Amino acid sequence: MRHLRSLQARLALCLTGVMLVAAGIAGTVSYRTAFHEVNELQDDQLRQMSALAKRRHMATPYGLQDLDNHVVDVGARIIVQLLHNGVWGEVEGGAVPLPLAVGVADGLQTLEVQGRQLRLFIRTLPGGDRVAVSQSTAVRDEVAHNAGKTTIVPIAVLIPVLVLATIALIRHMLAPVMRLAHELDRRGEDQLTALDDRDVPSEVLPFTAAINRLLHRVEQTMAQQRRFVADAAHELRTPLTAISLQAELLASLNLSEQAQPRLQSLQRGILRARHLVAQLLLLARLQGRDPLSRDTVAIGAVCQNVLEDLLPLADQKQIALTASVDMACNVQSNAMDLNAVLCNLIDNAIRYTQAGGQVDIHIEYIAAALHISVSDNGPGVLEHEREQVLSAFYRGAAVTESGSGLGLAIVHNIVQRMAGTITLSSSLPDGSGLTVRIVLPIAPSASSGSPRSDQQSRTH
């Protein structure tokens, strides 16, 4: 019991044990009572037989001879003997008289005759004769035993029914608790609203109240962190912009050959810092926005805008961009979310792919879900790091390119909020390259055309 952690199982086992003990006690009492009552009833039958013998003997001195029970089983027969002139004779129910002592007292008694137990009732008749009515105790006990068993059978049948009913009732009573557990399991990391404990048993209310208080504290802490990140990123934009302007002014001056490489390194650092600040602001906006806001989004237009913004970076590294997009598909979603997903995926693929590489984008609507796939032929991500790269600020051990470590974290956050799935895999047979596949269960807009009718491929 100490290692059994299920409350339902504990309650079921305890109640089953109690019911078995109670059933055992009830069955024993019922059996003994029935056994005793049947024996009492059979004693009354012996008395009634002796009374019948008395009446018949008074009407007919030798009238016992016409009592016929030869159709009854020999072992179950009731033997009636008449003591006449000091000799036991005139037997009914037996072949020969039982060797009973003449001085046996009247009344009920149990005697052993010829190696077997007999239950007798002896009565003295008005004429002075005596009559003995006897029956085998083995037969009597068998009848009483069968009667006792009939009282136990209903209890034995009722026990499994009660056990099943108890388990069903326990499951029904604890169903609200299981519902809360499933609700917590289905929640995303940013769903911190209080649990609905209206149907929860009062014994569990303190636990759910504590969980709600904890959720409230976590929500406040996360809100403070988001405000801090947003405020810090916002405050950093102004000095970074000023530093960037100063660097551009320095670049316009006639600097020495030794200062030129240092200035270029400074400019690259400023670009990385500005990119990091922009990513932090985007992450803060996404985390603080209502996930239920929806509007009609044209997938082709969003992808086209993203590609236009990232073409200079691709041109700089001479990377070929291939896009296969369902231009006629419109979905009910959030344009900011989809733009952030595509921008971060394609930007990551371009940044971490070597010069002269290739990035393929494939977007289509299949089976009530939007499928987005971005593949590159870069170095890829090691298999044991594919879960970790979805966390903020984590960058693979083999990564040499500059970056903030927030791109895939932002994508992962959006996909979770939209109840989608994201998977990472190798895009090339040798294990290199990276393919990011995203499935978003979002509904198409009423104005959307055929999901695959106007598919367009572009190569830059």
N, C-alpha and C positions, 0 to 999 in steps of 0.2 A: 504493500500500500504506500510505503514511503517513496518508492520510485515511480508510482503511478501519478502522473501530473494532470491528467484530464479530470476536471470536475464532474463531467457527465459520467465518466466511467466509475469514479469513486462513489457518486450517489447511486448509480445503478447497482454496483456491487454491494454497497451497504444495505440498500433497501431490499435487494434480492436475498441477502443473508437473513435480514429480519423476517422477511416473508417465509423463507424456508424453515426458520426456527419456529415461527408462529404456526405454520402449517403442520410441522412435526408434532407440536404440542396439541394442536386441535385434532389432528388425525389420531394421536394416541388416546386422547380423552374420548373422542367419538367412537373409536374402535372398542375401547373397554366398556363404554356405556352400552353400546349395541350388543356386545357379547353378553354382558350381564342381563340386559333386558330380554334377550332371546332365551337365555337359560331360565329366567323367571317365567317366561311365557310357556316354555316346555314343562316346567314344574306345574304350572296351572293346568296344562293339558293332562298331566298324570292325575291330578286331583279330579278333574272333570271325568276322566275315564273311570276312576274309582266310583264316583257318584253315579255314573251311568250303570256300572256293574251292580251297584246297590239297588237301583230301581229295577233293573232287569231281573236280578236275583229274587227280589220280592214278588215280582209278577210271575216268574217262572223259576222254580227252585234250581232247575238245571238249565236255565235259559242262556247261560254264557256260551253254550255250544253254537248258537246261531250268529255270534259275532264273527264276521268273515273279513280278515285283512290279508288273505293269501295273495292278493294281487300286489301287495306292497313288498318292496325289497326286503330280503330276510334280515339284513343288518339294521334296517330302519324300523322294523316292526316293534310295536308296543305289546309286551307280553302281559297277559292277565291270568293270574293263578288264584284258585279258590282253595282255601284250607278247610277241608270237610272231614269231620271225624278225626281230627289230629293229623291228617295227611294232605300234603300239597298235591293237588290234582286238578282235573278239569281245566286244562291249559288252553288259552286262546292266544294265538300269535306265535306259538312255539311247538316243536314236535314233542318234547318231553318236559315234564315239570322241572323247574330250576331247583337245585338242592339248597333251599333256603331253610334256615333254622326256624323251628316252631316258635321259639321265644323272641323273635324279632319284634321290636316295639313298633307301635303305630307311628305314622307320620312319614315325612320325607327324610331319606337317608341315602348315602352312597356306600355300596358294598362291592367287594371283589368276589365274583362267583366264577368258578372254573377258569381262572386266569384273566378275566376281563372285568372292567369296571361297569357297574350298573347303577342307575339312578332309580330308586324305588319309592313308591308311596303305598303304605299299608293302611288299610281301613278295616275296622271290625263292623260286621253287618249286624242288623237288629237280631237276627236269629242266633248270633253267637259265632257264626262262621267269619272267617277273615278273607279279605281279597288283597292281593299284591299286584300292583301295576308297575312294570319296570321297562326300562329302555337303556340301551347301551350309551355310556357317556361319550364314547368316540363319535357316535352319530350325532349326539346333541352338540358336542363341541364343533364338529364340522359345520353344522347348520349355523351355529352362533358365529363361527369364523367367517363363513360366507356373508352373513348379514353384516358383520363388522367391516368386511372388505368393501361392501357396497356403500358404506358411509365414507370410506377413504377415497374412492374413485373420483367423486366430484371435486374434492380438494386437490387431488393430484392433477386433474385436468385444468383446474382453475389457476394453479401456480404459474405455468408458462404464459397463460393469457395475462395474468397480473404483471409478470415480469416484462412482457412486451409492451403492455399499456404503460407501465412505469417508465420504461426507456423512451417511449414516444412522448409522454408528458414532460419528461426532463428535457428532451430535445426541443419541444415546443416552448417551454418556459425559458430556455437559454438561447432561443433563436434570435432575440434582439441583440444579445451580446455577440453572437456570431456575425450578425448583420453589421454591427459596428466594426468588427475586425476586418470583414471584407471591404467595407467602405474605406477604412484606413489604408488597406493594401492597395486599393485602386487609386488613391490620391497621389498627385504629383508632389514634388518637393516644395512647390510654392502654394499648395492648397492647405491653408492653415486655419480654415474656419472651424468654429466649435462643432463638436459632435451633437447630433440630435439624440438626446437621451430620454425622449418622452415615453418610450415603451420598455425602457431598461428596468429590471427589478431593482427595488429600493436597496438591496444589499450591494448592488454593483454601482449605484449612483455616486458614492464617494470616489470610486476609482475613475469613472468617466468625468466627474467634475475636476479631479486632479489632472487628467489628460487635457481637458479643455483649458485649464489655467496654464498648463505647460505650453500648449499650442499658442495661446495668447502671448506668452512671454517670448516664445521663439519668433512669432510674427513681428513683435516689436523690435527684437534684436535684428532680424533680417531687414526690416524697414530702416533701422538706423544705419546698418551697413550699406544698404543701397543709397541712402541719402549721402553718406560719407563718400562713397565711390563717385557718385554723380557730382557732388560739390567739389571734391578734390580734382576730378577730371576737368570740370568747368573752370576752376581756378587756375589749372595748369595751362589752359589754352592761351590765355593772354601772355604770360611770360614766354611761352614757346613761340608764339607768333612774333613777339618782339625779338627774340633771339634769332629766329629765322630771317627776319628783315635785316638784322645786323649782319648775319652771315652773307646775305645777298649783297649788301653794301661792300662788305670786305671782298667779295669775289669780283666786284667791279673795279677794285683798286689794283694797281700794279704791284702785286706782292712778289716776294722773292721765291725762287724755286723751292726752297726749304719750307716755306709757309704754305704753298699750294696743296701738297698732300695732306697737311694737317687741317686745312680749311675744308677739303673734300670729306675727310673723316668726320669733321664737325657737322657738316651738312647731312651726311648719312645718319649720324646719331640723332640729329634734330628730326629728320623724317621718321625714324623709328619711334621716337618719343611722341610725335604728333599722331602717328598711326595707332600707338598704344592708347593715347588719350581718346581718340575717336572710337576705338573698340570699347573702352570702358564706358563712355557715354552711351553707346548703343546698348551695351549689356544692361546698364542701369535703366534705360528707357524700356527695354523689353521686359525686365523683371517687375517694373512698377506699373505696367499697362494692363488693362482689362483684357483677359484672353478670349472673352466671348464676343468682342466686336468683330463684325463680318461685313464685307462688302464684295461687290463683283470685281474680280481680278482677272485680267487677260494675261495668261501665262506667257504668250509670245512677246507681249509688250514689256513685261517685267524682265524677261531674259534678254531682250534686245537692249534695254537701258543698261543692264549690268555689263553686257559685253562691250558696249560703247565706252563705259567708264574704265574698263580694264584693258582695252586694246592698247593703250600706250605702254602699259607694263609688259604685255605680251610682245609688242613690237620691240621693246628694249631688249628682251631676251630671245627674240626670234623664235617664239613658240607658236606652233600651228594650233589654232582653235577650231574645232569642228562641233557644230551644234545641230542636233536633230530635235526639233521642237514642234509640238502640235499647236500651230498658230491659231486654230479655231476654237481652242478650248478655253472657256471661262469658268472660274470656280468661285464659290462663296468662301472667301478667306480674308486675310488681312494682307494688303499689299506690302506693308512694312516688314512683316514676317517673311513672306516669300522673297522679297528683295534681299533681306539680310541673309537668308539661307543660301541663295544663289551667289550673292556677292562673296560671302566668306568661303564657300566651297571652291569657286573658280579662282578667287584670289589665292587661297592656299595652294591649289594645284599649280598655278603659275609660279608662285614664289618658290616652291620646293621642287620644281622640275628644272633640270639642267637646261642650259641654253641650247636651242635647236630641238627641244623636245615637242611633245604633242599632248594636248588636253582635249578630251571628248566629253561633250555634254549631251545627255539624252533625257528628254522630258516628254511624258505621255500620260494620258488618263486611262487607267485600266481597272475594271472591277470595282468601281465606286471609290477609287483612291488615286491620288496623284503620285506618280512614280518619277523620282529625280535620281539621275545617275551621273556622277562626274568621275572620269577616269584620267589618269596621267601615267606617263612612263618614267617617272622619277625614281628615287631610291626606295620609296614606300615607307611603311611603318612595320616594325617587328610585331609578330603575332601577339606576344605577351604584353605589348604596349598599347594595343588597339583600344582597350577599355580606358586606359589612363589618359590617352591623348584627348579624350572627351571632357576631361577636367580642366578647369581654368588654370592657366599659367604653366601647364605641363608641356614640355617639349621633349621629343625623343632623344635618346642618348646619341644617336648617329646624325642628328640634324646639325647642319653647318650654316644654313641660311638664316638671315635675320627674321625675326618675327616676335609677336607678343604672346603667343600661346593661348589666345582667346578665341580664335576663329572657330574651331570645332566645338569649343565650349558654348559659344553663342548658338551655333547650329543645334547642338544637343539640347540646349534649354528650350529653343523654339519647338523642336520636334516633340519633346515631352509635353509641352503646353498644348500642343495640337493632337495629343494622343497618337502620335505616329511612331515609327520604328526607324532606327538608323543602324546600318551595318557597314563594317570596314573589311575589305579583302584585297588580296593582291590582284593586280590587273594583268600581269605577265606570267607565263609558265615558270619562269625561274624564280618566282617569289618576289620580284621587285615590282615597282609601280603600286599605285593605290587606287582603289575604286570605292567610292562612298555612295551607298544606295540608301535612299530615303523613301519611305512610303507614308503618305499623309492621307488619312481617311476623311476627305472633305468633299462636300456635295458640289456637283456642277451647277452653274448658273442656268436659268431658264433660257437665256439667249445663246447658250453655247451650241456650237455646231456639232457635227458628228465627231466623236472623240479622236478618230484617226483620219478624218477626211482631208484636212489641209496641212499635212505634216510637211515641214520645210527643213531642209538641211542647208547649213551655211558653213563655209570653210574660209578661214582668214589665214 
